[in-house]
Amino acid sequence: MTQEIKKISIVIPAYNEEELLEKELEKIIFKTNEIIDRADYEIILVENGSSDDTLKIANKLSARYAQIRVISLPMANYGNALKEGILKSNGEYVTVFNVDFWDIEAMKKALDIFLNENCDIVVCSKLMKGAQDLRPLSRKIVTRAFNLMLRLLFGYHGTDTHGIKIFKKEKVLPVIQKCLNNRDLFDTELLVRSQKAGLAIKEIPIICEEKRKSVYGLFGKTPRIIKDLILLFIYVHKR
């Protein structure tokens, strides 16, 4: 399956993840080794502003596994961490995972799509037909309301922008250079701009289950997200 794919990068932002990091990273490596030769992929773990032992654990894992490369940023910032990891990745294809939300089978399915279809980005959707969103009702409501706003403000055709996505780096890199939001809506801006640029985006359904409460909070960051959404509207329609 991966004979025609030179290298795969898995980018994982990590903020205060000491509870899950070692256990989940070892699972990811074990599952990835089942479908990809360990020399053909890398894991870029982007620690950002953690106040716990996340960086210490990340460095320990990097010393244990040659596939893991650690980047450490001083400020807690999901979008900036994601962007930094993508820009410094070496893969022909880039997969975006979170420590508590990853799916190797979905990545395998996406790689098969790239090899057999005209596709630049695969988004793993929690909302499309066939998906299962097992998160609390409050989080599902927020996700659906956010997606509605994207349809109204940007005419976005997809059903999801956050979470797992896999893409051709060469195609997406020019879009990333235009992205101005370096916070929570970075990946949303990336997909909105990708659609505007005419990139081929395909969604596949996924099962989403919350492994622990979000370290970023939900309603506490809502005002910032609304502000960033307004700014995103201005950014996208200016450039």
C-alpha atoms as a printed R data frame, in Angstrom:
    type eleno elety resid chain resno       x      y      z
1   ATOM     1    CA   MET     A     1   0.000  0.000  0.000
2   ATOM     2    CA   THR     A     2   2.791  2.477  0.813
3   ATOM     3    CA   GLN     A     3   5.218  1.451 -1.951
4   ATOM     4    CA   GLU     A     4   4.439  4.601 -3.938
5   ATOM     5    CA   ILE     A     5   4.553  6.884 -0.876
6   ATOM     6    CA   LYS     A     6   8.014  8.122  0.059
7   ATOM     7    CA   LYS     A     7   7.487  9.330  3.618
8   ATOM     8    CA   ILE     A     8   4.630  9.982  6.045
9   ATOM     9    CA   SER     A     9   4.761 12.542  8.846
10  ATOM    10    CA   ILE     A    10   2.405 12.332 11.819
11  ATOM    11    CA   VAL     A    11   2.131 15.703 13.576
12  ATOM    12    CA   ILE     A    12   0.806 15.691 17.147
13  ATOM    13    CA   PRO     A    13   0.463 18.908 19.204
14  ATOM    14    CA   ALA     A    14   0.824 18.243 22.931
15  ATOM    15    CA   TYR     A    15  -0.123 20.529 25.813
16  ATOM    16    CA   ASN     A    16  -0.207 19.191 29.401
17  ATOM    17    CA   GLU     A    17  -0.578 15.604 28.218
18  ATOM    18    CA   GLU     A    18   1.472 13.784 30.888
19  ATOM    19    CA   GLU     A    19  -1.485 11.560 31.762
20  ATOM    20    CA   LEU     A    20  -1.950 10.100 28.264
21  ATOM    21    CA   LEU     A    21   1.189 10.850 26.278
22  ATOM    22    CA   GLU     A    22   3.369  7.776 26.817
23  ATOM    23    CA   LYS     A    23   0.521  5.266 26.654
24  ATOM    24    CA   GLU     A    24  -1.058  6.756 23.521
25  ATOM    25    CA   LEU     A    25   2.228  7.328 21.652
26  ATOM    26    CA   GLU     A    26   3.275  3.729 22.176
27  ATOM    27    CA   LYS     A    27  -0.112  2.593 20.851
28  ATOM    28    CA   ILE     A    28   0.261  4.845 17.803
29  ATOM    29    CA   ILE     A    29   3.730  3.464 17.055
30  ATOM    30    CA   PHE     A    30   2.593 -0.141 17.496
31  ATOM    31    CA   LYS     A    31  -0.400  0.324 15.182
32  ATOM    32    CA   THR     A    32   1.543  2.355 12.598
33  ATOM    33    CA   ASN     A    33   4.293 -0.294 12.432
34  ATOM    34    CA   GLU     A    34   1.622 -2.782 11.355
35  ATOM    35    CA   ILE     A    35   0.924 -0.891  8.107
36  ATOM    36    CA   ILE     A    36   4.070  1.188  7.441
37  ATOM    37    CA   ASP     A    37   7.763  0.331  7.656
38  ATOM    38    CA   ARG     A    38   9.216  2.257 10.588
39  ATOM    39    CA   ALA     A    39  11.794  3.866  8.281
40  ATOM    40    CA   ASP     A    40   8.996  5.341  6.154
41  ATOM    41    CA   TYR     A    41   7.318  7.518  8.772
42  ATOM    42    CA   GLU     A    42   8.110 10.047 11.468
43  ATOM    43    CA   ILE     A    43   6.151 11.358 14.434
44  ATOM    44    CA   ILE     A    44   6.610 15.051 15.173
45  ATOM    45    CA   LEU     A    45   5.511 15.751 18.713
46  ATOM    46    CA   VAL     A    46   5.054 19.498 19.249
47  ATOM    47    CA   GLU     A    47   5.005 20.304 22.950
48  ATOM    48    CA   ASN     A    48   3.737 23.829 23.532
49  ATOM    49    CA   GLY     A    49   3.825 25.669 26.834
50  ATOM    50    CA   SER     A    50   3.113 22.672 29.077
51  ATOM    51    CA   SER     A    51   3.279 23.203 32.836
52  ATOM    52    CA   ASP     A    52   3.484 19.488 33.663
53  ATOM    53    CA   ASP     A    53   5.964 16.751 32.632
54  ATOM    54    CA   THR     A    54   4.827 16.558 28.986
55  ATOM    55    CA   LEU     A    55   8.188 17.732 27.603
56  ATOM    56    CA   LYS     A    56  10.143 15.368 29.868
57  ATOM    57    CA   ILE     A    57   8.023 12.408 28.756
58  ATOM    58    CA   ALA     A    58   8.257 13.491 25.105
59  ATOM    59    CA   ASN     A    59  12.056 13.584 25.251
60  ATOM    60    CA   LYS     A    60  12.106 10.166 26.920
61  ATOM    61    CA   LEU     A    61   9.947  8.751 24.123
62  ATOM    62    CA   SER     A    62  12.157 10.385 21.486
63  ATOM    63    CA   ALA     A    63  15.203  8.703 23.002
64  ATOM    64    CA   ARG     A    64  13.393  5.367 22.961
65  ATOM    65    CA   TYR     A    65  11.918  5.535 19.454
66  ATOM    66    CA   ALA     A    66  13.871  6.796 16.444
67  ATOM    67    CA   GLN     A    67  10.609  7.719 14.702
68  ATOM    68    CA   ILE     A    68   9.780 10.447 17.240
69  ATOM    69    CA   ARG     A    69  11.084 13.991 16.887
70  ATOM    70    CA   VAL     A    70  10.253 16.583 19.555
71  ATOM    71    CA   ILE     A    71   9.708 20.281 19.014
72  ATOM    72    CA   SER     A    72   9.150 22.468 22.079
73  ATOM    73    CA   LEU     A    73   7.474 25.879 21.939
74  ATOM    74    CA   PRO     A    74   7.341 28.307 24.890
75  ATOM    75    CA   MET     A    75   3.672 29.286 24.624
76  ATOM    76    CA   ALA     A    76   0.555 27.125 24.780
77  ATOM    77    CA   ASN     A    77  -0.940 27.549 21.315
78  ATOM    78    CA   TYR     A    78  -2.613 24.699 19.417
79  ATOM    79    CA   GLY     A    79  -2.606 26.368 16.019
80  ATOM    80    CA   ASN     A    80   0.980 27.557 16.196
81  ATOM    81    CA   ALA     A    81   2.097 24.101 17.333
82  ATOM    82    CA   LEU     A    82   0.256 22.472 14.455
83  ATOM    83    CA   LYS     A    83   1.681 24.890 11.901
84  ATOM    84    CA   GLU     A    84   5.230 24.496 13.236
85  ATOM    85    CA   GLY     A    85   4.999 20.715 13.100
86  ATOM    86    CA   ILE     A    86   3.689 20.711  9.531
87  ATOM    87    CA   LEU     A    87   6.307 23.170  8.284
88  ATOM    88    CA   LYS     A    88   9.125 21.141  9.834
89  ATOM    89    CA   SER     A    89   7.824 17.767  8.685
90  ATOM    90    CA   ASN     A    90   9.735 15.748  6.084
91  ATOM    91    CA   GLY     A    91   6.881 13.645  4.770
92  ATOM    92    CA   GLU     A    92   5.287 13.595  1.361
93  ATOM    93    CA   TYR     A    93   2.028 13.149  3.246
94  ATOM    94    CA   VAL     A    94   1.170 14.690  6.628
95  ATOM    95    CA   THR     A    95  -1.291 13.283  9.144
96  ATOM    96    CA   VAL     A    96  -2.630 15.441 11.981
97  ATOM    97    CA   PHE     A    97  -3.498 13.571 15.170
98  ATOM    98    CA   ASN     A    98  -4.209 14.656 18.739
99  ATOM    99    CA   VAL     A    99  -2.878 12.652 21.669
100 ATOM   100    CA   ASP     A   100  -6.424 11.647 22.609
101 ATOM   101    CA   PHE     A   101  -7.880 11.418 19.104
102 ATOM   102    CA   TRP     A   102  -6.122  9.295 16.486
103 ATOM   103    CA   ASP     A   103  -7.002  6.449 14.154
104 ATOM   104    CA   ILE     A   104  -4.408  4.462 12.204
105 ATOM   105    CA   GLU     A   105  -7.039  2.658 10.149
106 ATOM   106    CA   ALA     A   106  -8.386  6.033  9.016
107 ATOM   107    CA   MET     A   107  -4.858  7.063  8.022
108 ATOM   108    CA   LYS     A   108  -4.456  3.817  6.066
109 ATOM   109    CA   LYS     A   109  -7.757  4.410  4.296
110 ATOM   110    CA   ALA     A   110  -6.697  7.970  3.431
111 ATOM   111    CA   LEU     A   111  -3.381  6.794  1.977
112 ATOM   112    CA   ASP     A   112  -5.256  4.299 -0.207
113 ATOM   113    CA   ILE     A   113  -7.485  7.150 -1.410
114 ATOM   114    CA   PHE     A   114  -4.446  9.251 -2.339
115 ATOM   115    CA   LEU     A   115  -3.020  6.393 -4.386
116 ATOM   116    CA   ASN     A   116  -6.246  5.654 -6.242
117 ATOM   117    CA   GLU     A   117  -8.201  8.903 -6.491
118 ATOM   118    CA   ASN     A   118  -7.675 12.564 -7.322
119 ATOM   119    CA   CYS     A   119  -7.490 13.890 -3.786
120 ATOM   120    CA   ASP     A   120  -5.307 16.406 -1.916
121 ATOM   121    CA   ILE     A   121  -6.821 16.352  1.582
122 ATOM   122    CA   VAL     A   122  -8.751 13.714  3.515
123 ATOM   123    CA   VAL     A   123 -10.740 14.931  6.520
124 ATOM   124    CA   CYS     A   124 -12.014 12.441  9.090
125 ATOM   125    CA   SER     A   125 -15.477 13.758  9.902
126 ATOM   126    CA   LYS     A   126 -17.383 13.265 13.143
127 ATOM   127    CA   LEU     A   127 -20.610 14.519 11.557
128 ATOM   128    CA   MET     A   128 -21.007 12.965  8.120
129 ATOM   129    CA   LYS     A   129 -23.219  9.971  7.396
130 ATOM   130    CA   GLY     A   130 -21.663  6.810  8.818
131 ATOM   131    CA   ALA     A   131 -19.689  8.629 11.529
132 ATOM   132    CA   GLN     A   132 -20.242  8.143 15.251
133 ATOM   133    CA   ASP     A   133 -19.817 11.087 17.592
134 ATOM   134    CA   LEU     A   134 -19.771  9.645 21.114
135 ATOM   135    CA   ARG     A   135 -18.763 12.859 22.871
136 ATOM   136    CA   PRO     A   136 -21.000 14.659 25.421
137 ATOM   137    CA   LEU     A   137 -24.057 16.411 23.987
138 ATOM   138    CA   SER     A   138 -22.652 19.881 24.735
139 ATOM   139    CA   ARG     A   139 -19.607 19.264 22.551
140 ATOM   140    CA   LYS     A   140 -21.715 17.846 19.716
141 ATOM   141    CA   ILE     A   141 -23.972 20.910 19.772
142 ATOM   142    CA   VAL     A   142 -20.999 23.287 19.655
143 ATOM   143    CA   THR     A   143 -19.447 21.359 16.743
144 ATOM   144    CA   ARG     A   144 -22.664 21.442 14.721
145 ATOM   145    CA   ALA     A   145 -23.229 25.142 15.432
146 ATOM   146    CA   PHE     A   146 -19.647 25.911 14.403
147 ATOM   147    CA   ASN     A   147 -20.030 23.942 11.175
148 ATOM   148    CA   LEU     A   148 -23.238 25.856 10.384
149 ATOM   149    CA   MET     A   149 -21.334 29.133 10.809
150 ATOM   150    CA   LEU     A   150 -18.676 27.914  8.370
151 ATOM   151    CA   ARG     A   151 -21.344 27.144  5.791
152 ATOM   152    CA   LEU     A   152 -22.993 30.537  6.221
153 ATOM   153    CA   LEU     A   153 -19.839 32.668  6.361
154 ATOM   154    CA   PHE     A   154 -17.560 30.815  3.944
155 ATOM   155    CA   GLY     A   155 -19.730 28.427  1.950
156 ATOM   156    CA   TYR     A   156 -17.625 25.574  3.294
157 ATOM   157    CA   HIS     A   157 -18.817 22.293  1.777
158 ATOM   158    CA   GLY     A   158 -17.467 19.905  4.406
159 ATOM   159    CA   THR     A   159 -18.981 18.744  7.676
160 ATOM   160    CA   ASP     A   160 -15.913 19.008  9.924
161 ATOM   161    CA   THR     A   161 -12.624 20.915 10.156
162 ATOM   162    CA   HIS     A   162 -11.189 19.904 13.532
163 ATOM   163    CA   GLY     A   163  -9.556 16.610 14.383
164 ATOM   164    CA   ILE     A   164  -7.861 14.078 12.134
165 ATOM   165    CA   LYS     A   165  -6.816 15.099  8.632
166 ATOM   166    CA   ILE     A   166  -4.278 13.752  6.135
167 ATOM   167    CA   PHE     A   167  -2.946 15.727  3.185
168 ATOM   168    CA   LYS     A   168  -0.341 16.035  0.469
169 ATOM   169    CA   LYS     A   169   2.204 18.459  1.903
170 ATOM   170    CA   GLU     A   170   3.292 19.817 -1.484
171 ATOM   171    CA   LYS     A   171  -0.292 20.820 -2.310
172 ATOM   172    CA   VAL     A   172  -1.162 22.274  1.084
173 ATOM   173    CA   LEU     A   173   2.084 24.137  1.849
174 ATOM   174    CA   PRO     A   174   1.224 27.208 -0.305
175 ATOM   175    CA   VAL     A   175  -2.119 27.436  1.529
176 ATOM   176    CA   ILE     A   176  -0.433 27.218  4.927
177 ATOM   177    CA   GLN     A   177   1.795 30.161  3.980
178 ATOM   178    CA   LYS     A   178  -1.353 32.275  3.580
179 ATOM   179    CA   CYS     A   179  -2.927 31.269  6.891
180 ATOM   180    CA   LEU     A   180  -2.968 34.116  9.410
181 ATOM   181    CA   ASN     A   181  -4.708 32.461 12.367
182 ATOM   182    CA   ASN     A   182  -2.180 30.748 14.620
183 ATOM   183    CA   ARG     A   183  -4.613 29.761 17.367
184 ATOM   184    CA   ASP     A   184  -7.585 27.384 17.637
185 ATOM   185    CA   LEU     A   185  -8.901 28.055 14.130
186 ATOM   186    CA   PHE     A   186  -5.685 27.383 12.243
187 ATOM   187    CA   ASP     A   187  -6.875 24.072 10.799
188 ATOM   188    CA   THR     A   188 -10.271 25.610 10.014
189 ATOM   189    CA   GLU     A   189  -8.594 28.398  8.046
190 ATOM   190    CA   LEU     A   190  -6.409 25.817  6.340
191 ATOM   191    CA   LEU     A   191  -9.427 23.884  5.056
192 ATOM   192    CA   VAL     A   192 -11.462 26.961  4.139
193 ATOM   193    CA   ARG     A   193  -8.532 28.360  2.151
194 ATOM   194    CA   SER     A   194  -7.838 24.940  0.609
195 ATOM   195    CA   GLN     A   195 -11.394 24.770 -0.689
196 ATOM   196    CA   LYS     A   196 -11.074 28.317 -2.032
197 ATOM   197    CA   ALA     A   197  -7.803 27.334 -3.754
198 ATOM   198    CA   GLY     A   198  -9.557 24.474 -5.523
199 ATOM   199    CA   LEU     A   199  -7.836 21.608 -3.720
200 ATOM   200    CA   ALA     A   200  -9.646 18.273 -3.818
201 ATOM   201    CA   ILE     A   201 -11.012 17.552 -0.325
202 ATOM   202    CA   LYS     A   202 -12.656 14.249  0.591
203 ATOM   203    CA   GLU     A   203 -14.288 13.308  3.885
204 ATOM   204    CA   ILE     A   204 -14.448  9.870  5.466
205 ATOM   205    CA   PRO     A   205 -16.505  8.958  8.554
206 ATOM   206    CA   ILE     A   206 -14.849  8.274 11.878
207 ATOM   207    CA   ILE     A   207 -15.762  7.237 15.406
208 ATOM   208    CA   CYS     A   208 -14.999 10.030 17.896
209 ATOM   209    CA   GLU     A   209 -14.973  9.242 21.607
210 ATOM   210    CA   GLU     A   210 -13.680 11.562 24.308
211 ATOM   211    CA   LYS     A   211 -10.903  9.892 26.318
212 ATOM   212    CA   ARG     A   212 -10.758 12.698 28.857
213 ATOM   213    CA   LYS     A   213 -11.984 16.247 29.278
214 ATOM   214    CA   SER     A   214 -10.368 18.665 26.855
215 ATOM   215    CA   VAL     A   215  -7.248 20.320 28.285
216 ATOM   216    CA   TYR     A   216  -8.245 23.462 26.383
217 ATOM   217    CA   GLY     A   217 -11.729 23.752 27.877
218 ATOM   218    CA   LEU     A   218 -14.911 24.386 25.900
219 ATOM   219    CA   PHE     A   219 -17.072 27.315 26.882
220 ATOM   220    CA   GLY     A   220 -14.144 29.221 28.414
221 ATOM   221    CA   LYS     A   221 -12.630 29.752 24.971
222 ATOM   222    CA   THR     A   222 -15.899 30.391 23.114
223 ATOM   223    CA   PRO     A   223 -15.580 34.223 23.082
224 ATOM   224    CA   ARG     A   224 -12.065 33.914 21.619
225 ATOM   225    CA   ILE     A   225 -13.280 31.503 18.954
226 ATOM   226    CA   ILE     A   226 -16.090 33.885 17.962
227 ATOM   227    CA   LYS     A   227 -13.561 36.721 17.710
228 ATOM   228    CA   ASP     A   228 -11.200 34.539 15.656
229 ATOM   229    CA   LEU     A   229 -14.078 33.471 13.402
230 ATOM   230    CA   ILE     A   230 -14.823 37.130 12.625
231 ATOM   231    CA   LEU     A   231 -11.142 37.755 11.936
232 ATOM   232    CA   LEU     A   232 -11.012 34.657  9.760
233 ATOM   233    CA   PHE     A   233 -13.889 36.014  7.687
234 ATOM   234    CA   ILE     A   234 -11.922 39.229  7.146
235 ATOM   235    CA   TYR     A   235  -8.657 37.347  6.395
236 ATOM   236    CA   VAL     A   236 -10.165 34.971  3.839
237 ATOM   237    CA   HIS     A   237 -12.100 37.629  1.957
238 ATOM   238    CA   LYS     A   238  -9.096 39.949  1.826
239 ATOM   239    CA   ARG     A   239  -6.608 37.386  0.486
